[in-house]
């Protein structure tokens, strides 16, 4: 088919325009980006940007791992931190976090490996040393744990946490004097530490200095941002120190959940009894007994001990006798059942049978003072009466 010259010219013109446009775009791109691909500067810029992106992602994953660890979601925490370790295998913080997670999962060998890796990557990491000590203690290797705690404290000498770990391990090893010396040597850093005051109380308790232990425990409560964490310990130390009023004051600060525990109720009852409020103490234990029976919890041997003696104090013979009989039935090798029953018989004037039971109590607890005292009293009364049993009083 023949085409007119004008038509051919127009097509040629269009083709040339497209070709020229393509050439111009190519020339512009070459000028801007380089004709041989990315420059060295461009490659480095991309590498920096990629590294920055990875580190941001790693920081997010590390944060998510820490949150999952705090929430007890250990598998999720491990999955998150593994992403970081793959991307940054020489990051000591990631290795430390992985060790902490596997430690909580009970994978002690793996945890120790990670803590050692972290310590090699960052020799100044006191936390890496501390957690190696934790693993050693889980393995029951307290001496090795002690060395790691000491190294952590040397690396970071103002850390209360590492000082407490080292001192508490010394206490576990029966080296109270060394623990005390350690605290005295470093006390300038921890003058207002509630945790340290609490530890000093533990040391004083191990030395049977209960008065000093109580003073330090009260200081711990005073210094603590949240005093409630030490109030229960304060009550226990005051009880063992026979500071009944101070014990009752500490008990009054406890939550209802702790106050209603059977052990706390018994301590409260004994303090009440020792401060002239024995009837109130008896009623408290009786109310708990009724509540326990309703909940099918059962009455413990410790409850019978406390209620039996307090019932004897207030002259509640029937209740005291019931507790004494249960005690003898539950544990025939325990002196308290025979002692309590002997005390009741002595009060009722049945000195012959009282002597028999009190003799049994004294034999079962030869180093205990109370059975011997009541035995001597019952024997003296028996001698005074010529061995005659008061008619109608024996049971």
KOLSE-705351 format. One record per atom (N, C-alpha, C): x, y, z; residue in three letters. Coordinates in steps of 0.02 Angstrom, whole numbers, padded with zeros to 5 digits, always signed. Layout:
BEGIN
XYZala...
***
This chain:
BEGIN
+00043-00059+00000unk+00000+00000+00000unk+00044+00061+00000unk+00030+00110-00045unk+00070+00170-00051unk+00051+00220+00002unk+00099+00252+00035unk+00085+00303+00086unk+00108+00370+00059unk+00072+00422+00080unk+00091+00489+00057unk+00153+00511+00092unk+00193+00555+00060unk+00255+00579+00091unk+00243+00613+00156unk+00186+00648+00161unk+00172+00684+00224unk+00164+00635+00282unk+00128+00581+00269unk+00116+00531+00322unk+00181+00501+00346unk+00226+00486+00300unk+00290+00457+00317unk+00331+00505+00358unk+00327+00567+00342unk+00365+00618+00378unk+00341+00624+00451unk+00273+00621+00458unk+00245+00627+00527unk+00267+00568+00569unk+00267+00508+00544unk+00288+00450+00582unk+00361+00454+00602unk+00401+00477+00556unk+00472+00484+00570unk+00483+00536+00624unk+00443+00589+00621unk+00450+00641+00672unk+00432+00615+00741unk+00379+00577+00746unk+00358+00548+00811unk+00411+00501+00837unk+00438+00458+00794unk+00489+00411+00815unk+00551+00446+00840unk+00569+00498+00808unk+00629+00535+00829unk+00618+00568+00898unk+00557+00594+00907unk+00541+00627+00971unk+00545+00577+01029unk+00517+00517+01019unk+00520+00466+01071unk+00591+00445+01086unk+00632+00439+01032unk+00702+00420+01040unk+00740+00473+01079unk+00726+00535+01062unk+00760+00590+01096unk+00741+00592+01169unk+00677+00581+01183unk+00653+00581+01253unk+00687+00526+01293unk+00690+00468+01263unk+00722+00411+01297unk+00795+00427+01311unk+00828+00457+01265unk+00899+00474+01273unk+00908+00524+01331unk+00864+00573+01333unk+00869+00623+01385unk+00858+00594+01455unk+00808+00550+01461unk+00795+00518+01526unk+00854+00476+01547unk+00882+00438+01500unk+00939+00395+01515unk+00998+00437+01537unk+01010+00492+01501unk+01066+00536+01518unk+01057+00565+01588unk+00995+00584+01605unk+00981+00614+01671unk+00992+00562+01726unk+00969+00501+01715unk+00977+00448+01764unk+01051+00432+01774unk+01088+00433+01721unk+01160+00418+01726unk+01195+00472+01765unk+01174+00533+01753unk+01205+00589+01788unk+01192+00585+01863unk+01131+00567+01880unk+01112+00566+01951unk+01140+00504+01986unk+01130+00445+01959unk+01145+00383+01993unk+01211+00351+01973unk+01241+00374+01922unk+01305+00344+01901unk+01294+00291+01848unk+01337+00288+01804unk+01324+00242+01748unk+01342+00171+01766unk+01383+00161+01820unk+01405+00093+01836unk+01368+00063+01895unk+01306+00086+01915unk+01269+00060+01972unk+01283+00100+02034unk+01263+00075+02096unk+01272+00112+02158unk+01345+00128+02173unk+01356+00188+02198unk+01424+00208+02217unk+01441+00178+02284unk+01506+00184+02303unk+01530+00159+02368unk+01495+00195+02425unk+01485+00260+02416unk+01450+00299+02467unk+01378+00275+02474unk+01347+00260+02418unk+01278+00237+02420unk+01272+00170+02455unk+01319+00125+02441unk+01318+00059+02473unk+01327+00065+02548unk+01373+00108+02569unk+01384+00118+02641unk+01323+00148+02674unk+01291+00195+02638unk+01231+00226+02666unk+01176+00174+02675unk+01169+00131+02624unk+01118+00078+02630unk+01134+00031+02688unk+01198+00015+02696unk+01218-00030+02750unk+01203+00001+02819unk+01219+00066+02825unk+01204+00100+02888unk+01130+00101+02901unk+01091+00115+02850unk+01018+00117+02858unk+00990+00049+02877unk+01016-00004+02844unk+00994-00072+02861unk+01012-00091+02932unk+01074-00072+02951unk+01096-00088+03020unk+01053-00051+03071unk+01039+00012+03055unk+00996+00051+03100unk+00927+00020+03106unk+00900-00002+03049unk+00834-00034+03049unk+00835-00098+03090unk+00888-00138+03082unk+00894-00201+03119unk+00900-00189+03194unk+00938-00137+03212unk+00947-00122+03283unk+00882-00098+03315unk+00845-00059+03278unk+00779-00038+03303unk+00734-00098+03313unk+00735-00143+03262unk+00696-00204+03269unk+00719-00247+03326unk+00786-00250+03335unk+00814-00288+03391unk+00794-00260+03458unk+00794-00193+03463unk+00774-00161+03525unk+00701-00175+03541unk+00660-00175+03490unk+00588-00190+03500unk+00580-00262+03523unk+00616-00308+03489unk+00611-00379+03508unk+00637-00390+03579unk+00692-00356+03597unk+00719-00363+03665unk+00670-00338+03717unk+00637-00283+03701unk+00587-00255+03747unk+00528-00303+03755unk+00506-00331+03699unk+00451-00379+03701unk+00471-00442+03740unk+00534-00463+03733unk+00559-00521+03770unk+00559-00506+03845unk+00580-00446+03863unk+00581-00427+03934unk+00511-00426+03963unk+00463-00399+03926unk+00394-00397+03949unk+00366-00468+03957unk+00380-00510+03908unk+00356-00579+03912unk+00388-00615+03971unk+00452-00601+03985unk+00485-00632+04042unk+00452-00610+04107unk+00438-00546+04114unk+00405-00520+04174unk+00335-00550+04183unk+00302-00566+04127unk+00235-00594+04130unk+00236-00670+04138unk+00296-00699+04139unk+00300-00772+04147unk+00288-00810+04082unk+00288-00775+04025unk+00276-00808+03960unk+00344-00825+03930unk+00375-00876+03956unk+00445-00890+03942unk+00457-00912+03869unk+00413-00952+03841unk+00422-00974+03772unk+00420-00916+03723unk+00372-00871+03735unk+00367-00812+03692unk+00428-00768+03701unk+00451-00761+03764unk+00511-00720+03777unk+00571-00749+03741unk+00578-00815+03743unk+00635-00847+03710unk+00633-00838+03634unk+00572-00843+03605unk+00565-00834+03533unk+00585-00763+03513unk+00566-00714+03553unk+00583-00645+03538unk+00658-00632+03542unk+00689-00656+03596unk+00760-00642+03605unk+00803-00682+03556unk+00779-00740+03533unk+00816-00779+03483unk+00824-00740+03418unk+00773-00700+03402unk+00777-00657+03342unk+00835-00608+03349unk+00843-00581+03408unk+00896-00532+03420unk+00964-00566+03418unk+00969-00625+03449unk+01033-00661+03451unk+01055-00682+03381unk+01009-00701+03339unk+01026-00719+03270unk+01053-00658+03233unk+01020-00601+03243unk+01041-00540+03208unk+01105-00511+03237unk+01113-00516+03303unk+01170-00487+03338unk+01200-00538+03386unk+01236-00587+03360unk+01262-00641+03403unk+01314-00618+03454unk+01343-00558+03444unk+01394-00534+03491unk+01367-00479+03537unk+01302-00473+03541unk+01272-00423+03586unk+01267-00453+03657unk+01306-00428+03706unk+01305-00458+03773unk+01238-00452+03808unk+01202-00397+03794unk+01137-00388+03827unk+01087-00440+03803unk+01090-00456+03739unk+01045-00508+03713unk+01062-00576+03742unk+01127-00590+03749unk+01148-00654+03779unk+01128-00657+03852unk+01134-00602+03887unk+01114-00600+03957unk+01039-00612+03964unk+00999-00579+03922unk+00927-00589+03924unk+00909-00661+03908unk+00943-00690+03859unk+00928-00760+03843unk+00945-00806+03901unk+00999-00790+03937unk+01016-00829+03996unk+00963-00823+04050unk+00938-00763+04061unk+00887-00752+04113unk+00824-00791+04096unk+00805-00791+04032unk+00744-00826+04012unk+00752-00902+04021unk+00808-00929+03998unk+00819-01001+04005unk+00828-01021+04078unk+00853-00975+04118unk+00858-00989+04191unk+00788-00998+04220unk+00742-00954+04201unk+00674-00960+04227unk+00639-01023+04200unk+00662-01047+04144unk+00633-01108+04115unk+00664-01170+04146unk+00713-01161+04190unk+00745-01218+04222unk+00799-01251+04181unk+00819-01219+04127unk+00871-01247+04083unk+00938-01218+04106unk+00963-01245+04161unk+01019-01214+04196unk+01084-01217+04155unk+01097-01272+04122unk+01159-01278+04083unk+01161-01225+04028unk+01106-01218+03992unk+01102-01169+03939unk+01107-01098+03967unk+01075-01086+04023unk+01078-01020+04055unk+01149-01003+04073unk+01185-01050+04103unk+01255-01037+04123unk+01298-01022+04061unk+01286-01058+04007unk+01323-01045+03945unk+01312-00974+03921unk+01250-00952+03923unk+01234-00885+03899unk+01264-00831+03945unk+01263-00843+04010unk+01292-00794+04057unk+01367-00789+04047unk+01400-00846+04033unk+01472-00845+04021unk+01487-00810+03954unk+01445-00823+03904unk+01453-00788+03840unk+01448-00713+03849unk+01398-00692+03886unk+01387-00620+03898unk+01446-00590+03935unk+01473-00626+03984unk+01530-00601+04023unk+01592-00596+03979unk+01602-00642+03933unk+01659-00638+03887unk+01653-00580+03839unk+01591-00567+03817unk+01580-00511+03771unk+01585-00444+03805unk+01568-00443+03870unk+01571-00381+03909unk+01599-00397+03978unk+01665-00394+03986unk+01696-00411+04050unk+01675-00365+04107unk+01645-00307+04092unk+01623-00261+04145unk+01552-00275+04168unk+01522-00329+04142unk+01452-00344+04158unk+01446-00380+04225unk+01431-00341+04277unk+01423-00370+04344unk+01363-00416+04348unk+01311-00399+04311unk+01250-00440+04312unk+01263-00510+04285unk+01309-00515+04235unk+01326-00581+04208unk+01357-00625+04262unk+01400-00595+04304unk+01431-00632+04359unk+01379-00651+04411unk+01335-00605+04427unk+01283-00618+04478unk+01240-00678+04458unk+01219-00679+04395unk+01175-00734+04374unk+01212-00801+04370unk+01277-00799+04358unk+01314-00861+04363unk+01312-00887+04435unk+01315-00840+04483unk+01308-00860+04553unk+01240-00890+04568unk+01187-00862+04537unk+01120-00889+04547unk+01116-00961+04522unk+01146-00974+04464unk+01145-01043+04437unk+01183-01090+04483unk+01241-01068+04507unk+01280-01110+04553unk+01239-01127+04615unk+01202-01079+04641unk+01160-01093+04700unk+01104-01141+04684unk+01076-01136+04624unk+01025-01184+04603unk+01054-01255+04601unk+01118-01259+04586unk+01152-01324+04584unk+01176-01345+04653unk+01167-01303+04703unk+01189-01319+04771unk+01263-01309+04782unk+01295-01269+04739unk+01367-01256+04744unk+01376-01186+04772unk+01364-01179+04837unk+01362-01113+04868unk+01430-01079+04869unk+01484-01116+04877unk+01550-01085+04878unk+01566-01052+04811unk+01549-01086+04756unk+01561-01057+04691unk+01515-00998+04678unk+01454-01002+04704unk+01407-00946+04698unk+01435-00885+04735unk+01463-00898+04793unk+01491-00844+04834unk+01545-00807+04796unk+01588-00843+04760unk+01642-00811+04721unk+01613-00766+04667unk+01560-00789+04634unk+01530-00748+04581unk+01497-00686+04609unk+01462-00693+04666unk+01431-00635+04698unk+01484-00584+04719unk+01540-00609+04746unk+01594-00565+04768unk+01623-00528+04708unk+01631-00563+04652unk+01658-00532+04591unk+01610-00480+04565unk+01545-00494+04568unk+01494-00445+04545unk+01497-00382+04588unk+01504-00391+04654unk+01507-00334+04699unk+01572-00294+04688unk+01627-00328+04674unk+01689-00293+04659unk+01683-00252+04595unk+01648-00279+04546unk+01637-00244+04483unk+01591-00184+04492unk+01541-00193+04534unk+01492-00139+04547unk+01482-00131+04622unk+01529-00098+04656unk+01530-00097+04730unk+01474-00059+04763unk+01433-00023+04725unk+01377+00014+04756unk+01310-00021+04747unk+01312-00084+04726unk+01250-00121+04715unk+01228-00157+04778unk+01172-00137+04805unk+01144-00171+04863unk+01128-00244+04847unk+01105-00254+04786unk+01083-00321+04765unk+01140-00371+04771unk+01199-00353+04747unk+01255-00399+04748unk+01283-00407+04819unk+01280-00354+04858unk+01301-00360+04928unk+01256-00408+04967unk+01191-00401+04956unk+01144-00445+04991unk+01154-00518+04970unk+01165-00529+04905unk+01176-00598+04882unk+01237-00629+04915unk+01291-00591+04919unk+01352-00617+04949unk+01343-00629+05024unk+01313-00581+05059unk+01304-00587+05131unk+01255-00644+05148unk+01201-00650+05111unk+01152-00703+05124unk+01183-00772+05112unk+01226-00777+05062unk+01259-00841+05049unk+01306-00858+05106unk+01340-00808+05133unk+01383-00820+05191unk+01341-00846+05250unk+01281-00819+05258unk+01237-00843+05312unk+01217-00916+05300unk+01202-00932+05237unk+01183-01001+05219unk+01241-01048+05236unk+01302-01024+05226unk+01361-01065+05240unk+01380-01065+05314unk+01341-01031+05356unk+01354-01028+05427unk+01411-00981+05446unk+01425-00933+05404unk+01480-00887+05416unk+01453-00817+05431unk+01416-00814+05487unk+01382-00752+05505unk+01431-00695+05520unk+01487-00711+05550unk+01537-00660+05566unk+01564-00627+05503unk+01576-00667+05451unk+01600-00640+05388unk+01547-00597+05355unk+01485-00618+05360unk+01430-00579+05332unk+01425-00511+05366unk+01431-00512+05432unk+01428-00451+05471unk+01486-00405+05454unk+01547-00433+05448unk+01605-00393+05430unk+01598-00363+05361unk+01571-00401+05314unk+01561-00377+05246unk+01515-00316+05246unk+01461-00320+05284unk+01414-00265+05286unk+01445-00204+05320unk+01481-00215+05374unk+01513-00160+05409unk+01564-00124+05364unk+01599-00163+05323unk+01650-00134+05279unk+01620-00093+05222unk+01559-00108+05204unk+01528-00075+05146unk+01469-00031+05166unk+01458-00021+05231unk+01398+00013+05255unk+01393+00085+05231unk+01450+00116+05213unk+01447+00186+05191unk+01406+00194+05128unk+01401+00141+05086unk+01363+00145+05024unk+01288+00132+05036unk+01270+00102+05092unk+01202+00078+05100unk+01171+00100+05167unk+01185+00161+05187unk+01164+00184+05252unk+01088+00184+05260unk+01052+00197+05206unk+00980+00203+05210unk+00944+00147+05171unk+00973+00088+05172unk+00945+00032+05136unk+00902-00011+05182unk+00838-00017+05166unk+00793-00059+05205unk+00812-00133+05198unk+00834-00152+05138unk+00854-00222+05127unk+00914-00240+05170unk+00960-00193+05177unk+01019-00206+05218unk+01000-00210+05292unk+00954-00168+05314unk+00931-00171+05384unk+00897-00238+05397unk+00860-00263+05347unk+00827-00328+05354unk+00880-00383+05359unk+00933-00378+05320unk+00986-00428+05323unk+01022-00425+05390unk+01033-00365+05415unk+01064-00359+05481unk+01021-00393+05535unk+00956-00389+05526unk+00911-00422+05573unk+00919-00498+05569unk+00927-00524+05508unk+00937-00596+05500unk+01002-00618+05533unk+01054-00578+05525unk+01119-00595+05556unk+01113-00595+05632unk+01080-00544+05659unk+01071-00541+05732unk+01030-00600+05757unk+00980-00621+05718unk+00940-00680+05736unk+00983-00743+05737unk+01028-00750+05688unk+01071-00808+05686unk+01119-00810+05745unk+01132-00752+05775unk+01175-00747+05834unk+01135-00747+05899unk+01069-00760+05893unk+01024-00762+05951unk+01019-00695+05987unk+01035-00641+05953unk+01027-00574+05981unk+00960-00547+05956unk+00905-00571+05987unk+00838-00555+05963unk+00820-00482+05974unk+00846-00452+06026unk+00831-00381+06038unk+00860-00338+05981unk+00922-00353+05962unk+00953-00317+05907unk+00917-00333+05841unk+00898-00395+05833unk+00862-00415+05772unk+00797-00376+05765unk+00762-00367+05820unk+00700-00330+05819unk+00712-00257+05802unk+00764-00227+05829unk+00780-00157+05814unk+00795-00147+05740unk+00834-00193+05711unk+00850-00187+05640unk+00788-00198+05597unk+00744-00244+05619unk+00684-00257+05580unk+00638-00196+05580unk+00633-00163+05636unk+00593-00102+05640unk+00623-00047+05597unk+00690-00045+05593unk+00724+00003+05549unk+00708-00013+05476unk+00707-00076+05458unk+00691-00096+05390unk+00621-00072+05371unk+00574-00080+05416unk+00506-00057+05403unk+00504+00019+05395unk+00542+00054+05435unk+00544+00127+05431unk+00573+00151+05365unk+00626+00117+05342unk+00661+00140+05281unk+00627+00117+05217unk+00588+00065+05220unk+00560+00035+05159unk+00508+00080+05126unk+00512+00088+05059unk+00460+00126+05024unk+00392+00094+05032unk+00392+00027+05037unk+00330-00010+05048unk+00338-00052+05112unk+00322-00024+05170unk+00336-00059+05234unk+00302-00126+05240unk+00248-00137+05204unk+00210-00200+05212unk+00251-00262+05197unk+00304-00255+05155unk+00343-00314+05137unk+00382-00342+05196unk+00391-00301+05248unk+00429-00323+05306unk+00386-00331+05369unk+00323-00314+05366unk+00281-00314+05426unk+00273-00384+05455unk+00265-00433+05412unk+00257-00502+05437unk+00320-00525+05471unk+00378-00511+05441unk+00442-00529+05473unk+00450-00493+05539unk+00428-00430+05541unk+00432-00391+05603unk+00391-00424+05658unk+00331-00447+05641unk+00288-00480+05690unk+00321-00544+05716unk+00351-00582+05672unk+00383-00645+05692unk+00443-00633+05737unk+00485-00584+05719unk+00543-00569+05760unk+00522-00544+05829unk+00471-00501+05831unk+00446-00476+05895unk+00418-00532+05937unk+00384-00580+05906unk+00356-00637+05942unk+00412-00679+05973unk+00463-00695+05934unk+00518-00736+05959unk+00559-00698+06012unk+00558-00632+06007unk+00593-00591+06057unk+00550-00581+06120unk+00489-00609+06120unk+00442-00604+06175unk+00422-00531+06190unk+00421-00492+06135unk+00396-00424+06140unk+00323-00425+06116unk+00279-00445+06162unk+00210-00460+06144unk+00172-00400+06116unk+00180-00343+06148unk+00144-00283+06125unk+00169-00261+06056unk+00234-00263+06046unk+00262-00243+05982unk+00240-00292+05927unk+00233-00355+05946unk+00209-00405+05899unk+00137-00391+05879unk+00095-00375+05928unk+00025-00360+05913unk+00019-00298+05869unk+00062-00249+05881unk+00061-00188+05840unk+00079-00205+05767unk+00129-00248+05758unk+00148-00267+05691unk+00094-00309+05657unk+00063-00354+05695unk+00009-00395+05668unk-00049-00353+05644unk-00062-00298+05678unk-00119-00255+05661unk-00110-00221+05593unk-00049-00219+05568unk-00036-00187+05504unk-00042-00235+05445unk-00049-00300+05459unk-00051-00349+05405unk-00118-00349+05370unk-00118-00373+05309unk-00181-00378+05271unk-00225-00431+05302unk-00290-00427+05288unk-00337-00475+05315unk-00320-00546+05293unk-00295-00554+05232unk-00278-00620+05207unk-00223-00653+05249unk-00172-00613+05267unk-00118-00640+05308unk-00140-00648+05380unk-00178-00600+05405unk-00202-00603+05475unk-00244-00664+05488unk-00281-00687+05438unk-00326-00744+05447unk-00292-00811+05439unk-00228-00811+05422unk-00192-00875+05418unk-00188-00906+05487unk-00188-00972+05490unk-00190-01005+05555unk-00127-00991+05597unk-00068-00986+05564unk-00008-00972+05603unk-00008-00902+05632unk-00035-00853+05594unk-00039-00785+05619unk-00090-00780+05675unk-00145-00817+05668unk-00196-00818+05722unk-00167-00846+05786unk-00127-00898+05781unk-00098-00927+05841unk-00049-00879+05875unk-00009-00845+05834unk+00037-00796+05862unk-00001-00740+05896unk-00053-00717+05864unk-00094-00663+05893unk-00125-00687+05959unk-00151-00748+05959unk-00182-00774+06020unk-00132-00779+06077unk-00073-00802+06063unk-00022-00808+06115unk-00001-00740+06142unk+00005-00691+06098unk+00022-00624+06120unk-00034-00595+06164unk-00096-00607+06144unk-00152-00584+06185unk-00150-00616+06253unk-00137-00681+06255unk-00135-00717+06318unk-00080-00691+06364unk-00023-00674+06334unk+00035-00651+06373unk+00028-00578+06394unk-00021-00544+06368unk-00032-00474+06388unk-00097-00466+06429unk-00118-00521+06460unk-00176-00518+06505unk-00243-00521+06470unk-00244-00545+06409unk-00308-00548+06371unk-00320-00620+06349unk-00314-00666+06397unk-00319-00737+06381unk-00388-00757+06357unk-00440-00728+06386unk-00508-00744+06364unk-00518-00725+06291unk-00493-00666+06273unk-00498-00644+06203unk-00460-00692+06158unk-00402-00716+06182unk-00362-00763+06144unk-00400-00829+06135unk-00429-00853+06190unk-00467-00917+06185unk-00524-00910+06136unk-00561-00855+06138unk-00618-00845+06093unk-00596-00841+06020unk-00538-00810+06009unk-00511-00805+05941unk-00497-00874+05912unk-00466-00917+05952unk-00449-00984+05928unk-00511-01028+05921unk-00558-01020+05966unk-00621-01059+05961unk-00658-01040+05898unk-00660-00975+05882unk-00695-00952+05822unk-00661-00980+05760unk-00595-00982+05760unk-00559-01010+05703unk-00573-01084+05698unk-00576-01119+05754unk-00590-01191+05754unk-00658-01205+05723unk-00707-01166+05741unk-00774-01175+05712unk-00774-01162+05637unk-00737-01110+05617unk-00732-01093+05546unk-00696-01148+05508unk-00644-01175+05537unk-00605-01228+05503unk-00647-01291+05495unk-00686-01307+05545unk-00729-01367+05540unk-00781-01358+05486unk-00807-01296+05480unk-00856-01282+05428unk-00827-01288+05358unk-00762-01272+05351unk-00729-01275+05286unk-00694-01342+05275unk-00701-01387+05322unk-00670-01453+05319unk-00593-01449+05313unk-00565-01397+05346unk-00492-01390+05345unk-00459-01435+05397unk-00495-01451+05450unk-00465-01490+05503unk-00426-01448+05551unk-00419-01473+05613unk-00383-01437+05665unk-00312-01465+05669unk-00263-01421+05666unk-00194-01443+05666unk-00170-01457+05738unk-00115-01493+05742unk-00084-01506+05807unk-00063-01441+05840unk-00037-01394+05800unk-00015-01329+05827unk-00074-01291+05857unk-00132-01297+05825unk-00191-01264+05852unk-00210-01293+05920unk-00208-01360+05926unk-00224-01391+05990unk-00174-01370+06045unk-00112-01362+06026unk-00062-01340+06074unk-00079-01270+06101unk-00092-01224+06055unk-00106-01155+06076unk-00171-01151+06116unk-00224-01182+06090unk-00289-01178+06123unk-00288-01214+06189unk-00254-01271+06193unk-00253-01310+06255unk-00223-01271+06312unk-00165-01240+06302unk-00132-01203+06355unk-00171-01140+06374unk-00200-01106+06323unk-00238-01045+06337unk-00302-01063+06374unk-00334-01118+06354unk-00395-01140+06390unk-00378-01157+06463unk-00320-01187+06475unk-00299-01201+06544unk-00289-01135+06582unk-00262-01084+06550unk-00250-01020+06582unk-00316-00988+06607unk-00369-00995+06566unk-00433-00962+06584unk-00479-01008+06622unk-00456-01069+06638unk-00498-01114+06677unk-00550-01151+06637unk-00541-01154+06571unk-00588-01191+06527unk-00564-01264+06527unk-00581-01301+06580unk-00555-01368+06591unk-00575-01416+06536unk-00638-01414+06518unk-00663-01461+06468unk-00627-01453+06402unk-00618-01392+06379unk-00585-01380+06315unk-00510-01399+06318unk-00479-01382+06374unk-00408-01399+06383unk-00399-01475+06385unk-00445-01509+06417unk-00440-01582+06421unk-00449-01613+06353unk-00495-01586+06313unk-00506-01612+06245unk-00443-01603+06203unk-00411-01545+06209unk-00349-01533+06172unk-00293-01580+06195unk-00288-01592+06261unk-00236-01636+06288unk-00245-01707+06262unk-00306-01731+06261unk-00319-01799+06237unk-00302-01806+06162unk-00320-01754+06124unk-00305-01757+06052unk-00229-01755+06041unk-00194-01716+06080unk-00121-01712+06073unk-00088-01780+06088unk-00110-01813+06142unk-00081-01878+06158unk-00097-01930+06105unk-00156-01925+06077unk-00175-01972+06025unk-00139-01960+05960unk-00128-01897+05944unk-00096-01880+05881unk-00021-01896+05881unk+00012-01879+05934unk+00084-01888+05938unk+00104-01910+06008unk+00104-01975+06021unk+00120-02001+06088unk+00191-01984+06111unk+00234-01964+06065unk+00303-01948+06084unk+00312-01874+06099unk+00259-01836+06093unk+00262-01765+06108unk+00244-01754+06182unk+00284-01716+06216unk+00274-01707+06288unk+00213-01666+06306unk+00190-01623+06260unk+00140-01573+06279unk+00073-01603+06299unk+00052-01658+06266unk-00012-01688+06285unk-00011-01712+06357unk+00042-01746+06377unk+00049-01771+06446unk+00057-01713+06495unk+00094-01662+06475unk+00104-01604+06518unk+00038-01569+06531unk+00000-01556+06477unk-00063-01520+06484unk-00112-01560+06527unk-00117-01625+06514unk-00162-01667+06554unk-00139-01670+06627unk-00073-01674+06637unk-00048-01674+06706unk-00062-01609+06741unk-00057-01553+06707unk-00073-01487+06736unk-00146-01484+06756unk-00189-01513+06714unk-00261-01513+06730unk-00275-01555+06792unk-00244-01614+06795unk-00254-01657+06853unk-00226-01625+06917unk-00170-01592+06910unk-00140-01558+06968unk-00187-01503+06993unk-00218-01467+06946unk-00265-01415+06966unk-00327-01445+06999unk-00347-01504+06977unk-00407-01536+07005unk-00392-01574+07071unk-00328-01579+07088unk-00310-01611+07151unk-00294-01684+07145unk-00292-01712+07086unk-00274-01782+07076unk-00198-01786+07067unk-00162-01780+07123unk-00089-01774+07119unk-00054-01839+07100unk-00084-01896+07119unk-00053-01960+07102unk-00049-01969+07026unk-00105-01960+06992unk-00106-01967+06919unk-00070-01909+06884unk-00073-01851+06916unk-00037-01794+06888unk+00038-01809+06887unk+00063-01838+06941unk+00135-01855+06945unk+00153-01904+06890unk+00111-01953+06878unk+00125-02003+06826unk+00132-01971+06757unk+00083-01927+06741unk+00084-01895+06675unk+00140-01844+06669unk+00152-01807+06721unk+00206-01757+06720unk+00275-01790+06717unk+00281-01849+06748unk+00343-01887+06743unk+00355-01909+06671unk+00302-01931+06638unk+00306-01950+06568unk+00327-01890+06525unk+00297-01832+06538unk+00313-01772+06500unk+00386-01753+06509unk+00411-01758+06571unk+00480-01741+06586unk+00528-01789+06553unk+00509-01852+06548unk+00552-01901+06515unk+00556-01888+06439unk+00501-01867+06410unk+00500-01854+06338unk+00536-01789+06321unk+00538-01742+06367unk+00572-01678+06355unk+00618-01663+06415unk+00674-01699+06421unk+00717-01692+06480unk+00748-01622+06488unk+00753-01585+06434unk+00784-01519+06439unk+00733-01462+06445unk+00670-01481+06452unk+00618-01430+06457unk+00603-01415+06530unk+00597-01352+06546unk+00590-01331+06616unk+00520-01341+06644unk+00468-01327+06604unk+00399-01327+06629unk+00377-01395+06656unk+00388-01451+06621unk+00368-01516+06650unk+00400-01530+06717unk+00464-01512+06725unk+00498-01524+06789unk+00467-01481+06845unk+00451-01420+06829unk+00423-01376+06881unk+00355-01402+06905unk+00311-01421+06857unk+00246-01447+06878unk+00252-01514+06912unk+00301-01554+06891unk+00312-01619+06924unk+00332-01609+06996unk+00379-01564+07008unk+00401-01551+07077unk+00343-01525+07119unk+00301-01483+07090unk+00245-01456+07128unk+00194-01511+07144unk+00180-01554+07094unk+00132-01608+07105unk+00159-01658+07155unk+00224-01673+07152unk+00254-01719+07200unk+00252-01691+07272unk+00264-01626+07277unk+00261-01594+07343unk+00190-01598+07371unk+00141-01585+07329unk+00071-01589+07351unk+00052-01660+07370unk+00076-01709+07330unk+00061-01779+07344unk+00091-01799+07412unk+00152-01778+07425unk+00184-01794+07489unk+00147-01761+07546unk+00126-01699+07536unk+00090-01662+07588unk+00025-01696+07606unk-00007-01726+07556unk-00071-01759+07568unk-00062-01833+07584unk+00000-01857+07588unk+00013-01926+07605unk-00007-01974+07550unk-00007-01950+07488unk-00024-01995+07433unk-00097-02008+07426unk-00139-01972+07462unk-00211-01983+07458unk-00241-01945+07399unk-00280-01980+07359unk-00314-01948+07303unk-00378-01917+07328unk-00390-01855+07311unk-00451-01821+07332unk-00509-01853+07296unk-00556-01879+07337unk-00613-01916+07308unk-00655-01870+07265unk-00674-01898+07208unk-00719-01860+07163unk-00683-01812+07118unk-00615-01804+07127unk-00580-01756+07085unk-00540-01790+07030unk-00527-01855+07039unk-00487-01889+06987unk-00529-01900+06925unk-00495-01899+06868unk-00531-01910+06806unk-00497-01963+06765unk
***
